[in-house]
């Protein structure tokens, strides 16, 4: 049975490994190995993940199965306008399409009772992720951003 819980310091290395594996699987076919290597290098020393773990105004979740970290999600608490921002939701490729991402998304959405809206960015080329969020009621705002050398589509959902 998959358990979802708040991340702690012992989760940082497994989460970093999960991000490397998931990014390589998902984004190398879309953007090439060189681009993915550049993104993964940002996580190499673990400072960014540690900062997220220590953030007071955020939720950092891990999904585990038999002590293995198979998914993660990170979102910032709502701002003054009540908008929370989901910046990461990843599930290892071998565990995708099994409801784990859905469970993580539900937990993130319900972790901010004061939030009015959840906002996120999705790589415009990642049609699988676009479809995932649309199935859960997120709508494309038609806002396009450049993030990390990729075009991101901004999606929102009223909570």
Beta strands, then each sheet from edge to edge (+ up, - down):
strand 1: 3-6
strand 2: 58-65
strand 3: 68-76
strand 4: 83-91
strand 5: 117-123
strand 6: 139-147
strand 7: 150-158
sheet 1: 1+ 2- 3+ 4- 5- 7+ 6-
end
